[in-house]
Amino acid sequence: MTQALVDKYGRERVVATDISDDPGFPCQYEKLDVLDRDAVKRALQKHNVGHFYQLAAILSATGEKNPALAWEVNMKGLLIALELSVELEIDRLFFPSSIAVFGEGVDKNHTLQDSVLIPNSVYGISKAAGENWCKYYHGKYGLDVRSLRYPGVIGHETLPGGGTTDYAVDIFYEAVKNGHYQCFLKADARLPMIYMDDAIRATVELMEADSDKIKVRTSYNLQGISFSPEEIAREIQKHRPDFTVEYAPDYRQDIADSWPGSIDDSAAQKDWGWKREFDLAKLTREMYVSIQNKLNHQ
């Protein structure tokens, strides 16, 4: 995301933050804890921020190991961003939501934009609550806050970070390195996914859209492609025929079972022109070749 913003706006107009001393971002950098309200405020004022992307979160599988911490980071981090955006008159705020907001009571095939939200993970609970806080701040204070319900995001630049859909990244590394992968989901666990380039482009397009085009102030459904571990394994075998997968479902399968198999993103298409570019074959080719090149040059 940071590199895409730098490519579009220039490194002098982008400021990235993290809790690391030197994460190597290609732009201005501030070491920052998103739970430190005063520090966040100082950074926003120092750099005269106009578009604020509050991306910090503890993801689904990691969150289940420490629910209290996940709630603290995901919820308090957002509330600080909302409060400061109103106080400092930030032009636009972005909040990343997730398909984890869906759970009981939804049609898991082509889940609709306005489906009921009854998540069963602390990550999903925090994102569902966050969506409603965003809508509240838009209605009460006129804050131009925008959001996307991301499916599983697949990219070769970043290693898996504790999400249930992370198998779809890890499987490529294991395919290239070892020719074998032990999957923590069932073979037929079909989930919505999106290639990183499409996810980033959707985020930038949403943030650049005219305000009067943004009709959804909770979060927009975003659909890339849907596939199962078995289906992506078959695509990988077109690049490495000897690749094998062993299935050993764990607690993450329970999380996956509560999520949709595909989602309806027609609202995003209609309101601000969203359209995916990567299908499964193109995604697999990009991931396999990029990871192969990356590992060969280490």
N, C-alpha and C positions, 0 to 999 in steps of 0.2 A: 504494500500500500504506500509506504513512504517513498519508495523509488518512483512509483507512478506519479505521485504528487510532485516530486522533484522534477521529473521529466516534463511535466505539464506547466509548472509554475516557476521553476528555478529553485536552486538550493537555498538561496538567500531569503526566499519567501515561505519556506517550510521549516517547522520546528518539530522535532520528534522528542519523545520522553520515554524513559524506562527506569527501572530500579538498578540497572547495571551501571558500572563505572564507565565502560566504553563499548557499547554494542555495535559500533561501526556504522551508524546511520550516515547516509550520503548528504547530510544537511546540517543545519544548526541542531544542537542537542542540549537537553537539560536533564540531569539525573533527578528523578521526581517520583514520589510516592503519591498515587492518586487518592489516597485517604488523608493526605495532609492538605487540608483546605487552604491554609495560608500560602503554602508553597505553590499550589496550583494557581491561586489568584495572582501571585507575584509573576509567575511565568506567563500567564495570559496577558497581564498588563505590560510586562517588559517587551513582549514581542507584538503587542497590538493585534492579537489574534482575531480574525474575522470568521473563519470556518474552523470549528472545533470538532475533532474526531475523538470521541471517548471510547477507545477500543479495549481498554484493560478489563480482563475478566478471568475467573477461574472456570475451566471448562467442565463438561459433564462428568466424565469418569473420575477426574481428579476431585471434583466437587463432592462426589459421593463418599470420598474418604475423609473429608473434613467439611461437613455441611455448614457449620457456623462460620468458618472462614470464607467459604464460597459466598454465603449471603452477605457478609460484611464487605468483601471486596466488590462484588457485583452490584449490590444495592447502594451502599454508601458512596461508592465511586461515582455512580450515576447521579445521585441526589446532589452531590457537591458540584458536578458539572452543570446540572440544571439550574441550581441556585446561582452559581457564578455567571452563567450565560445570561440570566435575567439581570443580575446586578451590574454586569459590565457591558450589557447591551451587545452581546455577541451576535453576529449576523445569522449564523446557522450552526446548529449542533447535530452531529450524527451519533446515533446509538445503535450498535449491532445487536439484533435479536437473533432468534434461531428457530428451527423447526422443533426444537425441544419444548416449545410452548404448547405443542399439541400433545394430547394424551387420550384419556378416556372420552368416549362419546363422539369421536370424529370418524368420518369416512376416510379410511386410510388410502384409498385410491383416488387421487386427484382432490386432495383436501382443499376446501374452499377458503377464500380470504377471510370470511367472517365466521369460521368454525369456532365452536366452543373451545376454550383454553382450560384444560384440566391436566397440567403436567404432573409427572410423577418423579421427577428428579429435582434436586435443589437448584441446579442450573436452569432448568425449564421454569421453575417457580420464580426465580429471580428475574428471568427475561420477561415472563408474562406480567409480573408486577411492574417491571421497568417500562414496558409498552404503555401501560395505563398511566404511569407517572408522566411519560412524554406527552400523551394526549392531554392530561390535566394541565401541564405547564403551557401547552399551546393554547388551550381554551381559556385559561385564567389570565395568563400573562402575554399571550400573543407570541410566544417564543417559536421561532421557526426551527423546530426539531424534526428530524427525519430518520427513518429506520428501515432496515431490511431484515427479514427472517431468512438468514442464511441456511442453506442445506449444508451437508458436509463439504468443506472446501479442500480441494486437492491441488497441491503445488509441490514442486521439487526444490524450492529454495529453502523452505523451513521444515525442520524435522517435526514429527508428531509431538503434540503438546498436551496430551491427556484427554482427548475427545473420543467419543464412541465411534465416530466415523474415521478416526485416524488410521484404521486398518488399510484404507484405500490409498494412503501414502506409503505406509510401512511395507505393504505388499510389493511395491515396485523396488524398494531398496533390497529387500530379501530376494526378489527374483533376480536382480542383477548380480548381487553378491554371492548368493548361495544356491539359487535355483530351487529353493523350497521355502514355504511359508507356513507357519502355524497360525491359523486365524481364530480370533476370539469370538467370532460370530458364526452363525449357521451358514451353510452354503447358499441357502435361498433367502437370506435376510436382505431383502430389497429396500434400499434407502435412497432418498434424493441426494444428489451430489452436484458439485459445480467446479469447473476448473478455475484455478486462482485468477487467471487473466480475465475471465468472464466476471468473477466476483468483484474484482477491483474496478473493472469498467462499469459495472452496474452501480457501484458505490459512487464513483465520480459523476456518472450521468445523473443519478438521483440528486446529488448535492448541487449540480449545476442547473438543474431544471428550474424553470420559473415557479415561484411560490404558488401561483394560482393553479398549477398543474398537479400539485400534491394534495390529493383528496383523502389519503389515508394517513392519520396522525398517530396511530398505534405503530404498526410496522407492516411493510409490504411483503407478501409471499414472494419468494424468489426461487424459481425452478431452473436447474440446468438440465441434468439428465438423471435418470434413476437406473440403478443396476444392483445386482447382488454380488457377493464375493465370488460365486461360481461363474458369473457372467464376465467379470473383469479378469478372472484367472484365464478364461478361454481367450480373451483378447491378448493377454500377455503371452500366451503360448504361441501366438502368431509371430512373436518376436523371439521367443525362447521356447522351442517345442518341448524341451525336457523339464519345464517348470512344473512343480507339483505343489499341492496345497493339502494340509491336514487341518481338519476342523475340530476345535476344542472350545466350544462356547463357554463363557464365564459370565460374571455378573453384568457385563456390558450388553449381553444379549437381552436381558430384561429391559434395559433402557431402550435398546433398538426396537423391541417389540411394541413399545408405547408410541413410537413415531410413525408418521405416514410413510407410505411407499412412494408416493408422488404427490406434488402439490400444484394447485391451480394458481398461476401467477398472471392471469389475464388482466387484473387490475393494474399491475406494473406495466404491462404491455400497452394498455389503453391510455393510462394517465401520462406516462413520460417516455414511452417508446422502447421499453426494454425488449431485447432479443438476444438469445444466446448464440454463440459462434461455435462452441465445441460440442461434438457428439462423442460417444464412447470410443470410437475408433481413433478419432483425432486426439482425444485426451490421452489415450493409452500410448499412442505413438510419441507424443510430446514428452510424456512423463518418462517412458522407458529410455528413449534416446538421450534426454537431458541428464538423467541420473547416471546412465552408463558413461557419458562424457565426463560428468562431475567426478565419479569415482575413479575413472582412468587417469585423471589429472591430479589426484591427491598424492 
